[in-house]
Structures are given as C-alpha cells and as structure tokens.
C-alpha cells in the first residue's frame, strides 16, 4: 500500500505533529508514504529522518482570514487551478490521507483520481456562519472515512451533517526524564505558554493574567514559546506592547517543547477555541499542573478538578485567580500534576492512535 499524506504546512505545531505521528505509524507497518505540502519547512527534516519524501505542491490553504463567503469562493477558484497537478500526484497512491480541512483541494483531487480519501479533522469552527461551515464541511462528504480529534470536533461535524470516527491524538511522553515540580509553592511562580501566538489561543489572556497578578503584588514570570502565522505579525507586536513592563519573555518557536514545560511551575492553556488541546496533554505528560480554559476539546484533555483547573475562556481575571488558588494550596497542584500524567498516559496513548489510524487507512484501501 502507498499512502499520500497531504498536510497544510511543514511547521511543527499540533496538526503537523499528528501528521508526523501518522507517517511514523504507517512506516512501522511497512507502508510506503509520500508527503505533500504547499511549502517547505522544519517538518521536512523530521520526515527525512523517517526516509519519507516530500513533494511540494502549491495549493490554497484555508486560514482565518479566508473564513467568509468571499474567502471561500476565492479558495474554490484557487482549488480549481491547482487540481490538475494534485490529481496526477494522487494517482500514484492507493489512499490519500488529508490532514485537516484547510486543504480541500486534496479531497477533491483524490476523488477525481478515483482514490479513497481519509480526512482527519483538527478544526472546530462552531462560531462560523452557515455558509462558512458548509464550505469547510461539505468537501468531507467526499471522504471514505472522516476522523475527529475530539468528541467536541465530532459533535461539530455531526451538526453539519458529517459522520466521523473519534480518534484522540496520540501524544508521546517526554524523550528524557523531566524534573518533577517542587513540593513547595514557588516564589516567584513561573508560568509557561506553548503554542501559536494567536487570538484563538488566548496568548493575550495569559499576558493580561500576569498583569493582574502584578497588580496584586504576586510575582510571576511568563515564558511564551511559539510564533505567529505568516501575515499575523501585527498580533505579535500587539502582544509585545501589552507585555511591556511585565516579566514576560518571548522565546519564539522551539522544537524542544519539553524544556519549556520543565521550566514552568504551571502551564497556561487559555484558548478561546480549542478542538483538542495538545499542549495541555503534553504539559500533563511533563508532570505539570495545567490551568486551561473551558473551550471545547480542552474539557476532554484536562479533567477539571482532578488533573487541572478550567476557567471561562477569554477571562484573564479568572485565570489569575486560579493561579493564586493553586499557589495557596500547592499540594493540590502537585496532585494535579501526578494525576494528570497518569490520565494522559492512559487516554492519549501513541500506540492506540497508531493502531486506529493504520486500521482506518487499510480499511479505506480495500476498494
């Protein structure tokens, strides 16, 4: 069997890392894999280590700025232009695996090439209008199998008339031992944020929470690891201005997320919208208490009151309050860290993910 894996980028954020996990699963089962992306990037080096070739095919990628009726129409036109070369590449495979709804060209190209499609959905646009939701979901109806990365994503797809199968992301444990958190409350507390710098991820909420802590005389440092999407540099400039005079550092993108978690006493995941919550799971695997928002998939990634604390999305005051409560009851924070690690290992096993993905792609290939 040969599988063509279509991914919208070659970054190393959540969905990209799941694409890498999928490729690793296929390779360990003797499947030939080719990956296609619109551009080159750091994911390419990881794929080279697995002996997997990358073919660059410029195709339109849905971004937040495209999520309007006009934007969807423009994407459809660009898709038509890109289709011929995509169809030719799809014909060389037995199955096409499309990772995320942001590259609908590949679903259409695979069907035109008469190849079965498995579409993996990592997005959840519950607040989008009817036309936008239709533009995102309708191409999925052409797939043989649709995978949802969380129950929240599965429910969103169901409301849009698309059936899917739930497969939680497989998240590997740290590749090296991570120092355990102190059994005594830290002073000052070091907060960690890992992920895209974006309004959706609530980077601004984390900074505002640190400002509120400073106003209360509670020393706190926030380390931010991540970068913006190209074209969203103005948001990073806004964040830096917001963080002026606060103990906030911007470390940029890093391949070594585990060091970021290890430096943190508490990890913040303040997303306004979150289909899954990879950072929350990784932080728990690193043995760190997590303060998250109550957005969609984060409710599944973090068991509030058992492995972490959930606060209303977009509420910096609630996030700051949660930090204070943990500092005043640090033994509870240590318990969260211990229970969170145990739950993450049991619930988000890479082995379980790999079995499910390989089974679905094998089933899809039997046409």
C-alpha positions as CSV (number, residue, x, y, z in Angstrom):
1,X,0.0,0.0,0.0
2,X,1.2,3.5,-0.8
3,X,-0.4,6.4,1.1
4,X,-0.2,10.1,0.0
5,X,-0.3,12.3,3.1
6,X,-1.4,15.8,2.4
7,X,-0.6,18.4,5.1
8,X,-1.2,22.2,5.0
9,X,2.2,23.2,6.3
10,X,5.6,21.9,7.3
11,X,5.6,23.6,10.7
12,X,5.7,21.5,13.9
13,X,2.5,22.6,15.7
14,X,-0.4,20.4,16.7
15,X,-1.8,19.1,13.5
16,X,1.6,18.9,11.8
17,X,2.9,16.8,14.7
18,X,0.0,14.4,14.3
19,X,0.8,14.1,10.6
20,X,4.3,13.1,11.6
21,X,2.8,10.5,14.1
22,X,0.6,9.2,11.3
23,X,3.6,8.8,9.0
24,X,5.6,7.0,11.7
25,X,2.7,4.6,12.2
26,X,2.5,3.8,8.5
27,X,6.2,3.4,8.1
28,X,6.5,0.9,11.1
29,X,3.8,-1.1,9.4
30,X,5.7,-1.3,6.1
31,X,3.5,1.2,4.2
32,X,5.1,3.4,1.5
33,X,4.4,7.0,2.3
34,X,4.8,10.3,0.3
35,X,4.0,13.6,1.9
36,X,2.9,16.7,0.1
37,X,2.8,20.2,1.5
38,X,2.3,23.7,-0.1
39,X,5.7,24.9,1.1
40,X,8.9,23.7,2.7
41,X,9.7,23.9,6.4
42,X,11.0,22.2,9.6
43,X,8.6,19.2,9.4
44,X,10.5,18.2,6.3
45,X,13.7,17.4,8.3
46,X,11.7,15.1,10.6
47,X,10.2,13.3,7.6
48,X,13.6,12.9,6.1
49,X,14.7,11.0,9.3
50,X,11.9,8.5,8.6
51,X,13.0,8.2,4.9
52,X,9.8,9.8,3.6
53,X,10.0,12.1,0.5
54,X,8.2,15.4,0.5
55,X,6.6,16.8,-2.7
56,X,5.8,20.5,-2.7
57,X,2.5,21.3,-4.4
58,X,1.3,24.9,-4.0
59,X,-2.4,24.6,-3.1
60,X,-4.7,27.1,-1.3
61,X,-4.8,26.8,2.5
62,X,-7.8,28.0,4.5
63,X,-6.8,30.5,7.1
64,X,-8.9,32.5,9.5
65,X,-8.9,35.5,7.1
66,X,-10.5,33.3,4.4
67,X,-13.4,32.3,6.6
68,X,-16.0,34.4,4.9
69,X,-18.4,33.8,1.9
70,X,-16.0,35.8,-0.4
71,X,-12.9,34.0,1.0
72,X,-14.5,30.6,0.5
73,X,-15.3,31.4,-3.1
74,X,-11.7,32.6,-3.7
75,X,-10.4,29.3,-2.2
76,X,-12.7,27.3,-4.5
77,X,-11.3,29.1,-7.6
78,X,-7.7,28.6,-6.4
79,X,-8.5,24.9,-5.8
80,X,-9.7,24.5,-9.4
81,X,-6.4,26.0,-10.7
82,X,-4.3,23.6,-8.5
83,X,-6.4,20.5,-9.3
84,X,-4.6,19.0,-12.4
85,X,-1.2,18.6,-10.7
86,X,-2.8,17.3,-7.5
87,X,-4.8,14.7,-9.4
88,X,-1.6,13.4,-11.1
89,X,0.1,13.0,-7.8
90,X,-2.9,11.4,-6.1
91,X,-3.0,8.7,-8.9
92,X,0.4,7.4,-7.7
93,X,-1.1,6.3,-4.3
94,X,-3.6,3.8,-3.1
95,X,-5.1,6.1,-0.4
96,X,-4.9,9.8,0.2
97,X,-4.8,10.9,3.8
98,X,-5.8,14.6,4.1
99,X,-4.7,16.1,7.4
100,X,-7.1,19.0,8.3
101,X,-10.0,20.6,6.5
102,X,-7.7,23.6,5.5
103,X,-6.7,21.9,2.2
104,X,-9.9,20.9,0.4
105,X,-8.1,20.6,-2.9
106,X,-6.7,17.3,-1.9
107,X,-10.0,15.7,-1.1
108,X,-11.4,16.7,-4.5
109,X,-8.2,15.7,-6.3
110,X,-8.3,12.3,-4.7
111,X,-11.9,11.7,-5.8
112,X,-11.1,12.8,-9.3
113,X,-8.1,10.4,-9.3
114,X,-10.5,7.7,-8.1
115,X,-8.6,7.2,-4.9
116,X,-10.2,6.7,-1.5
117,X,-9.8,9.6,1.0
118,X,-9.4,9.6,4.7
119,X,-9.8,13.1,6.1
120,X,-8.5,14.0,9.6
121,X,-10.3,17.0,11.1
122,X,-8.4,19.1,13.7
123,X,-10.6,22.2,13.4
124,X,-13.8,23.3,15.0
125,X,-15.5,26.4,13.6
126,X,-18.6,26.3,15.8
127,X,-19.0,30.1,15.7
128,X,-18.7,30.4,11.9
129,X,-21.7,31.3,9.8
130,X,-23.7,28.7,7.9
131,X,-22.1,29.4,4.6
132,X,-18.6,29.2,6.0
133,X,-19.4,25.9,7.9
134,X,-20.7,24.4,4.7
135,X,-17.6,25.4,2.8
136,X,-15.5,23.7,5.4
137,X,-17.5,20.5,5.9
138,X,-19.1,19.7,2.5
139,X,-15.8,18.5,1.0
140,X,-15.5,16.0,3.8
141,X,-18.6,14.2,2.5
142,X,-16.4,13.0,-0.4
143,X,-14.1,11.1,2.0
144,X,-14.5,7.4,2.7
145,X,-13.6,8.0,6.4
146,X,-13.6,11.2,8.4
147,X,-11.6,11.3,11.7
148,X,-12.4,13.7,14.5
149,X,-9.7,14.5,17.0
150,X,-12.1,15.0,19.9
151,X,-15.7,14.5,20.9
152,X,-16.2,18.2,20.6
153,X,-15.0,18.1,16.9
154,X,-17.1,15.0,16.3
155,X,-20.2,16.8,17.6
156,X,-19.5,19.9,15.5
157,X,-19.2,17.7,12.3
158,X,-22.4,15.9,13.2
159,X,-24.3,19.2,13.5
160,X,-23.1,20.0,10.0
161,X,-24.3,16.6,8.6
162,X,-20.9,14.8,8.6
163,X,-20.4,11.5,10.3
164,X,-16.9,10.8,11.7
165,X,-14.9,8.5,13.9
166,X,-13.3,9.7,17.1
167,X,-9.6,9.0,17.4
168,X,-7.8,11.0,20.1
169,X,-4.4,12.3,19.2
170,X,-1.6,10.1,20.3
171,X,0.9,12.1,22.4
172,X,4.3,10.7,23.2
173,X,5.8,11.0,26.7
174,X,8.9,13.2,27.0
175,X,12.0,11.6,25.4
176,X,14.0,12.2,28.5
177,X,13.3,12.4,32.3
178,X,11.6,15.7,33.3
179,X,12.4,17.2,36.7
180,X,9.4,17.0,39.0
181,X,7.8,20.2,40.3
182,X,8.8,21.4,43.7
183,X,6.6,20.2,46.6
184,X,6.7,23.8,48.0
185,X,5.0,26.7,46.4
186,X,7.3,28.6,44.0
187,X,8.0,32.3,44.6
188,X,8.0,33.8,42.1
189,X,5.9,31.4,40.1
190,X,7.0,30.7,36.6
191,X,4.1,30.3,34.1
192,X,4.5,28.6,30.7
193,X,2.7,29.2,27.5
194,X,3.5,27.0,24.5
195,X,1.8,27.2,21.1
196,X,0.8,29.6,18.3
197,X,0.6,33.2,19.2
198,X,-3.0,34.0,18.2
199,X,-6.2,35.4,19.5
200,X,-7.8,32.0,19.4
201,X,-5.1,30.5,21.6
202,X,-5.6,33.3,24.1
203,X,-2.0,34.5,24.2
204,X,-3.2,37.9,25.2
205,X,-5.3,36.4,28.0
206,X,-2.1,34.8,29.5
207,X,-0.3,38.2,29.4
208,X,-3.3,40.0,30.9
209,X,-3.4,37.5,33.7
210,X,0.2,38.2,34.6
211,X,-0.6,41.9,34.6
212,X,-3.4,41.3,37.1
213,X,-1.1,39.2,39.3
214,X,1.5,42.0,39.2
215,X,-1.2,44.5,40.4
216,X,-1.9,42.2,43.3
217,X,1.8,42.1,44.2
218,X,2.2,38.5,43.3
219,X,5.5,38.0,41.4
220,X,5.0,35.9,38.3
221,X,7.0,35.3,35.2
222,X,5.5,34.2,31.9
223,X,7.6,32.4,29.3
224,X,6.0,32.3,25.9
225,X,7.2,29.8,23.3
226,X,5.7,30.0,19.9
227,X,5.3,32.1,16.8
228,X,2.5,33.7,14.7
229,X,1.2,32.6,11.3
230,X,2.9,34.5,8.5
231,X,0.9,37.6,7.9
232,X,-0.2,37.9,11.5
233,X,2.9,39.7,12.7
234,X,0.8,42.7,13.9
235,X,-0.7,40.5,16.6
236,X,2.8,39.7,17.9
237,X,3.6,43.4,18.0
238,X,0.4,44.0,20.0
239,X,1.3,41.2,22.4
240,X,4.8,42.6,23.0
241,X,3.3,46.1,23.6
242,X,0.9,44.5,26.0
243,X,3.7,42.8,27.9
244,X,5.8,45.9,28.2
245,X,6.9,46.4,31.9
246,X,5.8,42.9,32.8
247,X,8.1,39.9,33.4
248,X,7.2,38.2,30.1
249,X,9.7,36.6,27.7
250,X,9.1,35.7,24.0
251,X,11.2,32.7,23.1
252,X,9.9,32.2,19.6
253,X,9.3,28.8,18.0
254,X,11.2,25.9,19.5
255,X,11.4,22.2,18.6
256,X,12.2,21.4,22.3
257,X,8.8,22.0,24.0
258,X,9.8,19.7,26.9
259,X,12.4,22.1,28.1
260,X,9.7,24.8,28.1
261,X,7.4,22.6,30.2
262,X,10.2,21.7,32.6
263,X,11.0,25.4,33.3
264,X,7.3,26.0,34.2
265,X,5.7,25.6,37.6
266,X,2.2,25.9,36.0
267,X,1.3,25.7,32.3
268,X,-1.4,28.0,30.9
269,X,-3.6,26.9,28.0
270,X,-6.1,29.9,27.8
271,X,-7.6,29.1,24.3
272,X,-10.8,30.8,23.2
273,X,-11.3,27.9,20.7
274,X,-9.6,24.5,21.0
275,X,-10.6,21.4,19.1
276,X,-8.2,19.2,21.1
277,X,-5.6,20.6,23.4
278,X,-2.2,19.0,22.5
279,X,-0.3,21.5,24.8
280,X,-2.5,20.6,27.7
281,X,-1.8,16.9,27.2
282,X,2.0,17.4,26.8
283,X,2.1,19.6,29.9
284,X,0.5,16.8,31.9
285,X,2.9,14.2,30.5
286,X,5.7,16.5,31.7
287,X,4.2,16.4,35.2
288,X,3.0,20.0,35.3
289,X,-0.4,21.3,36.7
290,X,-2.5,22.9,33.9
291,X,-4.7,25.9,34.1
292,X,-6.8,25.8,30.9
293,X,-9.9,27.5,29.5
294,X,-13.2,25.5,29.3
295,X,-13.1,25.6,25.5
296,X,-14.3,22.6,23.5
297,X,-11.6,19.9,23.4
298,X,-9.8,21.2,26.5
299,X,-12.7,19.8,28.6
300,X,-11.6,16.4,27.4
301,X,-7.8,17.0,27.6
302,X,-8.0,18.3,31.2
303,X,-10.3,16.8,33.8
304,X,-11.1,19.9,35.7
305,X,-10.9,19.4,39.5
306,X,-9.0,16.2,39.1
307,X,-6.0,16.9,36.9
308,X,-6.2,20.7,36.5
309,X,-8.3,23.8,36.6
310,X,-10.6,25.1,33.9
311,X,-11.7,28.8,33.8
312,X,-14.1,30.6,31.4
313,X,-12.4,31.2,28.0
314,X,-11.2,34.7,27.5
315,X,-11.3,35.6,31.2
316,X,-7.9,36.9,32.4
317,X,-9.2,37.6,35.9
318,X,-10.4,34.0,36.3
319,X,-7.0,32.8,35.1
320,X,-5.2,35.0,37.5
321,X,-7.5,33.9,40.4
322,X,-6.8,30.2,39.5
323,X,-3.0,30.8,39.7
324,X,-3.5,32.4,43.2
325,X,-5.6,29.5,44.4
326,X,-3.0,26.9,43.3
327,X,-0.2,28.9,45.0
328,X,-2.2,29.0,48.2
329,X,-2.9,25.2,48.0
330,X,0.3,23.9,46.3
331,X,-0.2,20.3,47.5
332,X,-3.3,20.3,45.3
333,X,-1.2,21.5,42.4
334,X,1.2,18.6,42.9
335,X,-1.7,16.2,43.0
336,X,-3.0,17.6,39.7
337,X,0.4,17.1,38.2
338,X,0.6,13.4,39.3
339,X,-3.0,12.6,38.3
340,X,-2.7,14.5,35.0
341,X,0.3,12.5,34.0
342,X,-1.4,9.2,34.7
343,X,-4.5,10.1,32.9
344,X,-2.7,11.5,29.8
345,X,-0.6,8.3,29.5
346,X,-3.8,6.1,29.7
347,X,-6.0,8.2,27.5
348,X,-3.8,9.6,24.8
349,X,-1.5,6.7,24.0
350,X,0.5,6.9,20.8
351,X,0.2,3.1,20.4
352,X,-3.6,3.4,20.4
353,X,-3.6,6.3,18.0
354,X,-1.3,4.5,15.6
355,X,-3.4,1.3,15.6
356,X,-6.6,3.2,14.9
357,X,-5.0,5.3,12.0
358,X,-3.4,2.3,10.3
359,X,-6.6,0.3,10.6
360,X,-8.7,3.1,9.0
361,X,-6.3,3.6,6.1
362,X,-6.0,-0.1,5.5
363,X,-9.8,-0.4,5.5
364,X,-10.1,2.6,3.1
365,X,-7.6,1.0,0.7
366,X,-9.9,-2.0,0.1
367,X,-12.0,-0.6,-2.6
